[in-house]
Amino acid sequence: MRLVSRSLGVPWVSLVLHGGSAYSYADGNELPPHDPGTLHPLYLEAARNVSAHVVLDTQLDERFRDAALNLAATPGPIRFFASEPVFTLTGQQIGALCVMDRAPRAALSESERTCLRDAASLVGAGVVLRSYLGRTDPTTQLPHRYAFFDDLRAHLREDAPHAWVIAVDVAPVHRFNAFIRAMGHAYADELMRAVANRTQAWLPPHTRLYQVGATRFAAVLPNRHVLSDVTRMDALVEQLRRPFDCLGIPLTIQPGVGLLQINESELRGGDPLRLVMNASHAAQQHVRGWALYDRAQDEHHRQEFFLVTELAAALTDRTELDLHYQPRVDLDSGRCVGVEALARWHHPTLGLISPNRFIGLAERAGLMRSLTQWVLEHGMAQLAAWRRDGHDIKLSLNVSSTDLDANLVGRLRQVAEQHKVSLDALELEFTESTLMEHTATTRRHLTAIRQLGTGIAIDDFGTGYSNLAALRQMPATSLKIDQSFVRDMGTNRYDEAIVRSVAELARNLGYRVVVEGVETDRLYESVLGMACDEAQGFHISRPLPSAKVPAWLAAHHDLPTRQAV
């Protein structure tokens, strides 16, 4: 509109639509939209006419002589007026492009007419493109999220007490990204179109399908009989689980179908797509493949997200996170030879957050490396302080699978140099499942750690898929038998047999055997009679704040030893 204003030398340009609304520019600046009631019928007639209008002097044309346009920017009457109809790309007329001036004209040259026609074509294409991009997904040609919300509001305004929203997640994000990495975007686009076609075929007649996300479709279902026949939902999942032939290559997806019932008040205050997405995501994890929205489950997910953001902040804060230390005693001497550092999180409003909860969150949210680094730095600083005070103990730290890479050696060296602690005073605990995965790469990283002098413990042994061939080649120094077997030794002879046999096997393979979960005097006496080297558990000590460890070390001297037995 600015372009036509400059090209034709006119100060006012308006796009007048069929409904009477007008979008105007004066000297290149956009004016407030017109109220349809302020437009003279002659201008509306020009907007609805399929032919161009040129009025060189409105004072000489009886029709326009008294037709005031009421533009705020026009201090005098309009003397020159010309219009060109605006069509969409499909030939539908939507209005007219009008140019105006206070000065009359003697003629409108052919080049100026061409300029006006070209500008009208450009405006028409722009209007269509803006509407298209605002409501249509370019891959599937389906209306997308904004159109979905517009139509959902319209549905609820039609005196409908509620609406049923259905969402279809094509595949988990990581799996869909794997499709793209393996086959490319063209394959993924074809898959989305194929899923859209099957879903559309399942929907009731005259029901629109929307693409509301990169891998998600949605629809507003008729209110009647949505759940009266659940086999219809089963049929949709069955259709979507059948292989898709995309560009000649078959593929089976992992769809999730969610259902949500929503009323108008809930729509005003919330996001139905977020709610139904919770249901479709949950459905991907279940055999049935479809699920109703569960408010309690949704609240749980929201709280987890809140905790993840809070944990990220806590890792930069010096007050919320803390380390407690659980002693490990040597069964031959009864002396404490080391402590295991255990992270604790004291949230300012939620109180103590269980490690089982926030460590799992850290792993899923990609915060585990940061948490491990925090534990490493704070644990090594505390170990250095204890050693300066004469306490000859070692420190054991839990390390996740995400930390077991080529960078771990450098991280260990940097922290050890910073706190002036020898790395042979440190032991890293890895779960059995971590050490048994990708054994060739794992052994290479573990060997590099052992060359530093750092000990390596196989933690929670017995809870994973033990691989004896890998176990005999693993460059570990100790093996920790999981507490789930130890706690029931007094009442379950099978658990006692497992602990006794594993301890004997580990000792013969050259590992130092540590027994976790020793919580009673009876369990302690039992492990004294086995091929075990160290014990750890509540009977010996609960995890202690760092300030209480020196006093415990000074007082600890009364546990029985294997030699005494």
C-alpha positions as CSV (number, residue, x, y, z in Angstrom):
1,M,0.0,0.0,0.0
2,R,2.9,2.3,0.6
3,L,4.3,1.3,-2.8
4,V,1.1,2.2,-4.7
5,S,1.0,5.5,-2.7
6,R,4.4,6.5,-4.0
7,S,4.0,5.2,-7.5
8,L,0.7,7.0,-8.2
9,G,1.6,10.1,-6.1
10,V,-1.5,9.8,-4.0
11,P,-1.6,10.5,-0.2
12,W,-4.4,8.1,0.7
13,V,-4.7,4.3,0.0
14,S,-7.4,2.0,1.4
15,L,-8.2,-1.6,1.2
16,V,-12.0,-1.8,1.5
17,L,-13.4,-5.3,2.1
18,H,-16.8,-6.6,1.2
19,G,-18.0,-6.4,4.8
20,G,-17.3,-2.7,5.0
21,S,-14.1,-2.7,7.0
22,A,-11.2,-0.7,5.6
23,Y,-7.5,-0.6,6.2
24,S,-6.0,2.8,5.2
25,Y,-2.7,4.4,4.8
26,A,-2.1,8.2,4.8
27,D,1.3,9.4,3.6
28,G,2.6,5.9,4.2
29,N,1.4,5.6,7.7
30,E,-1.3,3.1,8.7
31,L,-4.5,4.7,10.1
32,P,-7.0,3.1,12.6
33,P,-9.4,0.7,11.0
34,H,-12.7,2.2,9.7
35,D,-16.0,1.5,11.3
36,P,-18.2,0.2,8.5
37,G,-20.8,2.7,9.4
38,T,-18.6,5.6,8.4
39,L,-18.1,4.4,4.8
40,H,-20.5,5.9,2.2
41,P,-22.4,3.3,0.2
42,L,-20.6,4.4,-3.0
43,Y,-17.3,3.2,-1.6
44,L,-18.8,-0.1,-0.5
45,E,-20.3,-0.5,-4.0
46,A,-16.8,0.1,-5.5
47,A,-15.4,-2.5,-3.1
48,R,-18.0,-5.1,-4.2
49,N,-17.8,-4.3,-7.9
50,V,-15.7,-6.6,-10.1
51,S,-14.8,-3.7,-12.4
52,A,-12.4,-0.8,-11.8
53,H,-13.6,2.7,-11.0
54,V,-11.8,5.9,-12.0
55,V,-13.3,9.3,-11.0
56,L,-10.9,12.0,-12.0
57,D,-12.9,14.8,-10.3
58,T,-15.6,13.9,-7.7
59,Q,-17.0,17.4,-8.0
60,L,-17.9,16.7,-11.6
61,D,-19.5,13.3,-10.7
62,E,-22.9,13.6,-9.1
63,R,-22.6,10.2,-7.4
64,F,-19.4,11.1,-5.5
65,R,-20.0,14.8,-4.9
66,D,-21.5,14.3,-1.5
67,A,-19.9,11.0,-0.6
68,A,-17.6,11.8,2.3
69,L,-15.1,9.1,3.2
70,N,-14.5,10.7,6.6
71,L,-10.8,10.0,6.8
72,A,-9.4,11.7,9.9
73,A,-6.3,12.7,7.8
74,T,-8.3,14.6,5.2
75,P,-9.0,18.2,6.1
76,G,-10.8,18.7,2.7
77,P,-13.0,16.8,0.3
78,I,-11.6,14.0,-1.8
79,R,-11.4,15.1,-5.5
80,F,-9.8,12.1,-7.1
81,F,-10.8,8.5,-6.6
82,A,-9.8,5.2,-8.3
83,S,-10.4,1.6,-7.3
84,E,-9.2,-1.8,-8.5
85,P,-10.9,-5.1,-7.4
86,V,-8.9,-7.4,-5.2
87,F,-9.2,-11.1,-5.9
88,T,-7.8,-14.2,-4.1
89,L,-5.6,-16.7,-5.9
90,T,-8.8,-18.7,-6.6
91,G,-10.6,-15.8,-8.2
92,Q,-12.8,-14.9,-5.3
93,Q,-13.3,-11.1,-5.0
94,I,-12.7,-9.9,-1.4
95,G,-12.8,-6.1,-1.8
96,A,-11.1,-3.3,-3.7
97,L,-7.9,-1.3,-3.5
98,C,-8.8,2.4,-3.5
99,V,-6.5,5.5,-4.0
100,M,-7.6,9.1,-3.2
101,D,-6.3,12.6,-3.5
102,R,-7.7,16.1,-2.6
103,A,-6.5,17.3,-6.0
104,P,-8.4,16.3,-9.2
105,R,-6.7,14.7,-12.2
106,A,-6.9,15.3,-15.9
107,A,-6.1,11.6,-16.7
108,L,-4.9,8.3,-15.3
109,S,-2.1,7.0,-17.6
110,E,-2.0,3.4,-18.7
111,S,1.2,2.8,-16.7
112,E,-0.6,4.2,-13.6
113,R,-3.6,1.9,-14.3
114,T,-1.1,-1.1,-14.6
115,C,0.5,-0.1,-11.4
116,L,-2.8,0.0,-9.6
117,R,-3.8,-3.5,-11.0
118,D,-0.4,-4.9,-10.0
119,A,-0.8,-3.5,-6.5
120,A,-4.3,-5.0,-6.2
121,S,-2.9,-8.4,-7.3
122,L,-0.1,-8.1,-4.7
123,V,-2.6,-7.1,-2.0
124,G,-4.8,-10.1,-2.9
125,A,-1.9,-12.5,-2.7
126,G,-0.8,-11.0,0.6
127,V,-4.2,-11.3,2.2
128,V,-4.5,-14.9,1.1
129,L,-0.9,-15.7,2.1
130,R,-1.4,-14.2,5.6
131,S,-4.6,-16.1,6.1
132,Y,-3.0,-19.3,4.7
133,L,0.1,-19.1,6.9
134,G,-2.0,-18.1,9.9
135,R,-4.3,-21.1,9.7
136,T,-2.8,-23.8,7.4
137,D,0.1,-26.2,7.9
138,P,2.2,-26.2,4.7
139,T,3.1,-29.9,4.9
140,T,-0.3,-31.5,5.4
141,Q,-2.5,-28.5,4.1
142,L,-4.5,-28.9,7.3
143,P,-5.7,-25.9,9.4
144,H,-3.4,-25.6,12.3
145,R,-3.5,-24.4,16.0
146,Y,-5.0,-21.0,15.6
147,A,-7.8,-22.3,13.4
148,F,-8.4,-25.1,15.9
149,F,-8.9,-22.6,18.7
150,D,-11.2,-20.4,16.6
151,D,-13.4,-23.3,15.6
152,L,-13.4,-24.7,19.2
153,R,-14.6,-21.4,20.5
154,A,-17.3,-21.3,17.8
155,H,-18.4,-24.8,18.7
156,L,-18.8,-23.9,22.4
157,R,-20.7,-20.7,21.5
158,E,-23.3,-22.7,19.6
159,D,-25.0,-23.5,23.0
160,A,-23.0,-26.7,23.3
161,P,-22.4,-27.5,27.0
162,H,-19.0,-29.0,26.3
163,A,-16.7,-30.3,23.6
164,W,-14.7,-33.4,23.2
165,V,-11.2,-32.8,21.9
166,I,-9.1,-35.6,20.5
167,A,-5.3,-35.4,20.0
168,V,-3.2,-37.9,18.0
169,D,0.6,-38.0,18.7
170,V,2.3,-39.7,15.8
171,A,5.3,-40.8,17.7
172,P,7.5,-39.8,20.7
173,V,9.7,-36.8,19.8
174,H,13.0,-38.8,20.0
175,R,11.6,-41.5,17.7
176,F,10.3,-39.0,15.2
177,N,13.7,-37.3,15.2
178,A,15.2,-40.7,14.5
179,F,12.9,-41.0,11.4
180,I,14.3,-37.7,10.2
181,R,17.9,-38.6,10.9
182,A,17.6,-41.9,9.1
183,M,15.3,-41.0,6.2
184,G,15.2,-37.2,5.9
185,H,12.5,-34.5,6.1
186,A,10.7,-35.6,2.9
187,Y,10.0,-39.0,4.4
188,A,8.8,-37.5,7.7
189,D,6.5,-35.1,5.7
190,E,5.0,-38.1,3.8
191,L,4.5,-39.9,7.0
192,M,2.6,-37.0,8.5
193,R,0.3,-36.8,5.5
194,A,-0.3,-40.6,5.6
195,V,-1.2,-40.4,9.3
196,A,-3.5,-37.4,8.6
197,N,-5.3,-39.4,5.9
198,R,-6.0,-42.4,8.1
199,T,-7.1,-40.2,11.0
200,Q,-9.4,-38.1,8.8
201,A,-11.0,-41.3,7.4
202,W,-11.8,-42.4,11.0
203,L,-13.4,-39.1,12.0
204,P,-17.1,-38.6,11.7
205,P,-18.3,-36.9,8.4
206,H,-17.8,-33.1,8.3
207,T,-15.3,-33.2,11.2
208,R,-12.2,-31.1,10.6
209,L,-8.7,-32.4,11.4
210,Y,-6.1,-29.9,12.5
211,Q,-2.3,-30.1,12.7
212,V,-1.5,-28.5,16.1
213,G,2.1,-29.5,16.5
214,A,5.1,-30.9,14.6
215,T,3.9,-34.5,15.3
216,R,0.4,-33.9,16.6
217,F,-3.1,-33.7,15.1
218,A,-6.4,-32.7,16.9
219,A,-10.1,-32.5,16.2
220,V,-13.3,-31.4,17.9
221,L,-15.6,-34.4,18.0
222,P,-19.4,-34.4,17.9
223,N,-20.7,-34.5,21.5
224,R,-22.9,-37.5,20.9
225,H,-21.7,-41.0,21.7
226,V,-18.0,-40.2,22.1
227,L,-17.4,-42.9,24.7
228,S,-20.5,-45.0,24.3
229,D,-18.6,-47.3,22.0
230,V,-15.0,-47.5,23.1
231,T,-14.2,-50.0,20.3
232,R,-14.2,-47.0,18.0
233,M,-11.1,-45.7,19.8
234,D,-9.6,-49.1,19.7
235,A,-10.2,-49.1,16.0
236,L,-8.4,-45.8,15.5
237,V,-5.3,-47.0,17.4
238,E,-5.4,-50.3,15.4
239,Q,-5.4,-48.4,12.1
240,L,-2.6,-46.1,13.2
241,R,-0.5,-49.0,14.3
242,R,-0.7,-50.7,10.9
243,P,2.6,-50.1,8.9
244,F,2.7,-47.0,6.7
245,D,4.2,-47.2,3.3
246,C,6.1,-43.9,2.9
247,L,8.1,-43.5,-0.3
248,G,8.2,-47.2,-0.7
249,I,9.6,-47.9,2.8
250,P,7.2,-49.4,5.4
251,L,7.2,-48.0,8.9
252,T,5.3,-48.8,12.1
253,I,4.8,-45.8,14.5
254,Q,4.0,-45.6,18.2
255,P,0.8,-43.5,18.3
256,G,-0.9,-42.0,21.3
257,V,-4.5,-40.9,21.3
258,G,-5.8,-38.6,24.0
259,L,-9.4,-37.5,24.8
260,L,-10.5,-34.4,26.8
261,Q,-13.9,-33.1,27.6
262,I,-13.9,-29.3,28.0
263,N,-16.5,-26.6,28.5
264,E,-16.4,-22.9,27.6
265,S,-15.3,-21.7,31.1
266,E,-12.4,-24.1,31.1
267,L,-11.4,-22.9,27.6
268,R,-11.3,-19.3,28.7
269,G,-8.9,-20.1,31.5
270,G,-6.8,-22.8,30.1
271,D,-5.2,-24.5,27.2
272,P,-7.1,-27.6,26.1
273,L,-4.2,-28.7,23.8
274,R,-1.8,-28.9,26.7
275,L,-4.4,-30.9,28.7
276,V,-5.2,-33.4,25.9
277,M,-1.5,-33.7,25.1
278,N,-0.9,-35.1,28.6
279,A,-3.5,-37.8,27.7
280,S,-1.9,-38.6,24.3
281,H,1.6,-38.7,25.8
282,A,0.4,-41.1,28.5
283,A,-1.4,-43.2,25.9
284,Q,1.9,-43.8,24.1
285,Q,3.1,-45.7,27.2
286,H,0.1,-48.0,27.4
287,V,-0.8,-51.1,25.5
288,R,-4.2,-49.8,24.6
289,G,-2.8,-46.7,22.9
290,W,-5.5,-44.2,24.0
291,A,-6.4,-42.5,27.2
292,L,-8.7,-40.0,28.9
293,Y,-7.2,-36.8,30.4
294,D,-6.2,-37.5,34.0
295,R,-6.1,-34.3,36.1
296,A,-4.1,-35.9,38.9
297,Q,-1.5,-37.1,36.5
298,D,-1.4,-33.7,34.9
299,E,-0.8,-32.1,38.2
300,H,2.0,-34.5,38.9
301,H,3.7,-33.6,35.6
302,R,3.4,-29.9,36.3
303,Q,4.9,-30.3,39.7
304,E,7.8,-32.3,38.2
305,F,8.4,-29.5,35.7
306,F,8.4,-27.0,38.6
307,L,10.9,-29.1,40.5
308,V,13.2,-29.3,37.4
309,T,13.3,-25.5,37.1
310,E,13.9,-25.3,40.9
311,L,16.6,-27.9,40.8
312,A,18.4,-26.0,38.0
313,A,18.3,-22.9,40.2
314,A,19.4,-24.8,43.2
315,L,22.6,-26.0,41.4
316,T,23.7,-22.4,41.3
317,D,22.6,-21.7,44.9
318,R,24.9,-22.5,47.9
319,T,22.2,-23.1,50.5
320,E,19.6,-25.6,49.1
321,L,21.7,-28.6,48.2
322,D,23.8,-30.4,50.7
323,L,25.8,-33.6,51.0
324,H,25.3,-36.2,53.8
325,Y,27.9,-38.9,54.3
326,Q,27.3,-42.6,55.2
327,P,30.2,-44.4,56.7
328,R,31.6,-47.8,55.4
329,V,33.5,-50.0,57.9
330,D,36.1,-52.6,57.3
331,L,34.9,-55.9,58.7
332,D,38.4,-57.1,59.6
333,S,39.3,-54.1,61.7
334,G,36.0,-52.4,62.4
335,R,37.5,-49.1,61.3
336,C,35.7,-46.7,59.1
337,V,37.6,-46.7,55.8
338,G,35.4,-44.4,53.8
339,V,32.1,-42.5,53.4
340,E,29.6,-42.4,50.6
341,A,28.5,-38.9,49.6
342,L,24.7,-38.6,49.2
343,A,23.0,-35.5,47.8
344,R,20.2,-33.9,49.8
345,W,17.9,-31.1,48.7
346,H,16.1,-28.8,51.2
347,H,13.6,-26.9,49.1
348,P,12.7,-23.5,50.8
349,T,8.9,-24.2,50.5
350,L,8.5,-27.9,49.9
351,G,11.0,-29.1,52.5
352,L,13.2,-32.1,52.0
353,I,12.9,-33.6,48.5
354,S,13.7,-37.3,48.2
355,P,16.8,-38.1,46.3
356,N,14.9,-40.9,44.5
357,R,12.7,-38.2,43.1
358,F,15.1,-35.3,42.2
359,I,17.9,-37.5,40.9
360,G,15.5,-39.1,38.5
361,L,14.3,-35.7,37.4
362,A,17.9,-34.5,36.9
363,E,18.5,-37.5,34.6
364,R,15.4,-36.9,32.5
365,A,15.9,-33.1,32.3
366,G,19.6,-33.3,31.3
367,L,20.8,-31.8,34.6
368,M,22.7,-34.9,35.7
369,R,26.1,-33.7,34.6
370,S,25.7,-30.5,36.5
371,L,24.5,-32.3,39.6
372,T,27.5,-34.7,39.4
373,Q,29.9,-31.8,39.1
374,W,28.3,-30.1,42.1
375,V,28.7,-33.3,44.2
376,L,32.2,-33.8,43.0
377,E,33.4,-30.3,43.8
378,H,31.6,-30.1,47.2
379,G,32.6,-33.7,48.2
380,M,36.3,-33.2,47.3
381,A,36.4,-29.9,49.2
382,Q,35.0,-31.7,52.3
383,L,37.4,-34.6,51.9
384,A,40.3,-32.2,51.8
385,A,39.1,-30.5,55.0
386,W,38.8,-33.9,56.8
387,R,42.3,-35.0,55.6
388,R,43.8,-31.8,56.9
389,D,42.3,-32.6,60.3
390,G,43.9,-36.1,60.2
391,H,41.0,-38.3,59.2
392,D,42.4,-40.9,56.8
393,I,39.2,-41.9,55.0
394,K,38.2,-42.2,51.4
395,L,35.3,-40.6,49.6
396,S,32.8,-42.6,47.4
397,L,30.6,-40.7,44.8
398,N,27.8,-41.9,42.7
399,V,28.2,-41.2,39.0
400,S,25.5,-41.6,36.3
401,S,25.9,-43.1,32.9
402,T,25.7,-39.6,31.3
403,D,29.0,-38.7,33.0
404,L,30.9,-41.8,31.9
405,D,32.7,-40.3,28.9
406,A,36.1,-39.1,27.7
407,N,35.7,-35.8,29.6
408,L,35.3,-37.4,33.0
409,V,39.1,-37.9,33.5
410,G,39.7,-34.2,32.9
411,R,37.0,-33.2,35.3
412,L,38.4,-35.4,38.0
413,R,41.9,-34.0,37.6
414,Q,40.7,-30.4,37.7
415,V,38.7,-30.8,40.9
416,A,41.5,-32.8,42.6
417,E,44.1,-30.2,41.7
418,Q,41.8,-27.4,42.9
419,H,41.4,-29.0,46.4
420,K,44.9,-30.6,46.6
421,V,43.5,-34.1,47.1
422,S,45.1,-37.2,45.7
423,L,42.7,-39.1,43.3
424,D,43.5,-42.4,45.0
425,A,41.4,-41.2,47.9
426,L,38.3,-41.2,45.6
427,E,36.0,-44.0,44.5
428,L,33.4,-43.6,41.8
429,E,30.3,-45.8,42.0
430,F,28.5,-46.8,38.8
431,T,25.4,-48.9,38.7
432,E,25.7,-52.4,37.3
433,S,23.5,-51.6,34.3
434,T,25.7,-48.6,33.4
435,L,28.9,-50.7,33.4
436,M,27.4,-53.5,31.4
437,E,26.3,-51.2,28.5
438,H,28.6,-50.6,25.6
439,T,31.4,-52.6,27.3
440,A,34.2,-51.8,24.9
441,T,33.8,-48.0,25.2
442,T,33.0,-48.4,28.9
443,R,36.1,-50.4,29.6
444,R,38.2,-47.7,27.8
445,H,36.9,-44.9,30.0
446,L,37.1,-47.0,33.2
447,T,40.7,-47.9,32.4
448,A,41.6,-44.2,32.1
449,I,40.0,-43.5,35.5
450,R,41.9,-46.4,37.1
451,Q,45.1,-45.0,35.8
452,L,44.5,-42.0,37.9
453,G,44.5,-44.2,41.0
454,T,40.7,-43.7,41.5
455,G,38.7,-46.7,42.6
456,I,35.7,-48.0,40.7
457,A,32.7,-49.7,42.4
458,I,30.0,-51.7,40.7
459,D,26.9,-50.4,42.6
460,D,23.6,-52.1,43.2
461,F,24.9,-55.4,41.9
462,G,22.2,-58.0,41.4
463,T,19.5,-55.6,40.3
464,G,20.5,-55.4,36.6
465,Y,21.2,-57.9,33.9
466,S,24.5,-59.4,35.2
467,N,27.0,-60.3,32.5
468,L,29.6,-62.5,34.0
469,A,31.8,-62.4,30.9
470,A,31.8,-58.6,31.1
471,L,32.2,-58.7,34.9
472,R,35.5,-60.7,34.7
473,Q,36.9,-58.1,32.3
474,M,35.7,-55.0,34.1
475,P,38.5,-52.8,35.5
476,A,36.6,-52.2,38.8
477,T,38.0,-52.4,42.3
478,S,35.0,-53.2,44.4
479,L,31.5,-54.7,44.1
480,K,28.5,-53.5,46.2
481,I,25.8,-56.1,46.7
482,D,22.4,-54.4,46.6
483,Q,20.6,-53.9,49.8
484,S,17.4,-55.5,48.5
485,F,19.1,-58.9,48.9
486,V,20.7,-58.1,52.2
487,R,17.7,-56.8,54.1
488,D,15.7,-60.0,53.9
489,M,18.6,-62.4,54.6
490,G,17.3,-63.1,58.1
491,T,13.9,-64.3,56.8
492,N,14.7,-65.5,53.2
493,R,17.2,-68.2,52.8
494,Y,17.4,-67.6,49.1
495,D,18.5,-64.0,49.5
496,E,21.1,-65.2,52.0
497,A,22.4,-67.8,49.5
498,I,22.5,-65.1,46.8
499,V,24.6,-62.7,49.0
500,R,26.9,-65.5,50.1
501,S,27.5,-66.8,46.6
502,V,27.9,-63.4,45.0
503,A,30.4,-62.3,47.7
504,E,32.4,-65.5,47.1
505,L,32.4,-65.0,43.4
506,A,33.3,-61.4,43.6
507,R,36.2,-62.1,46.0
508,N,37.5,-64.8,43.7
509,L,37.4,-62.3,40.8
510,G,39.6,-59.9,42.8
511,Y,36.9,-57.4,43.8
512,R,36.6,-55.9,47.3
513,V,33.1,-56.8,48.4
514,V,30.9,-54.2,50.0
515,V,27.5,-55.1,51.5
516,E,24.8,-52.4,51.6
517,G,21.6,-52.3,53.7
518,V,23.1,-53.7,56.9
519,E,20.4,-52.4,59.2
520,T,20.3,-54.8,62.2
521,D,22.8,-56.4,64.5
522,R,21.7,-59.8,63.1
523,L,22.5,-58.8,59.6
524,Y,25.9,-57.4,60.6
525,E,26.8,-60.7,62.3
526,S,25.7,-62.6,59.2
527,V,27.9,-60.7,56.8
528,L,30.9,-61.2,59.2
529,G,30.7,-64.9,58.3
530,M,30.7,-64.2,54.5
531,A,33.4,-63.3,52.0
532,C,32.7,-59.6,52.5
533,D,35.2,-56.8,53.1
534,E,33.1,-53.8,54.1
535,A,29.6,-53.1,55.4
536,Q,27.3,-50.1,55.1
537,G,23.9,-49.5,56.5
538,F,21.7,-48.0,59.2
539,H,23.1,-50.4,61.9
540,I,26.5,-48.8,61.4
541,S,25.3,-45.3,60.8
542,R,22.7,-43.3,59.0
543,P,23.9,-40.7,56.5
544,L,25.4,-37.8,58.5
545,P,25.7,-34.1,57.8
546,S,29.4,-33.2,57.3
547,A,29.6,-31.4,60.6
548,K,28.7,-34.6,62.5
549,V,31.2,-36.9,60.7
550,P,34.3,-36.1,62.8
551,A,32.4,-36.8,66.1
552,W,31.1,-40.1,64.8
553,L,34.6,-41.1,63.7
554,A,36.0,-40.3,67.1
555,A,33.3,-42.3,68.9
556,H,33.1,-45.3,66.5
557,H,35.1,-48.2,68.0
558,D,32.6,-50.7,69.4
559,L,31.5,-52.8,66.4
560,P,32.5,-56.4,66.3
561,T,35.1,-57.5,63.8
562,R,35.6,-60.7,61.8
563,Q,38.8,-61.3,63.8
564,A,37.0,-61.1,67.1
565,V,34.3,-63.5,65.8
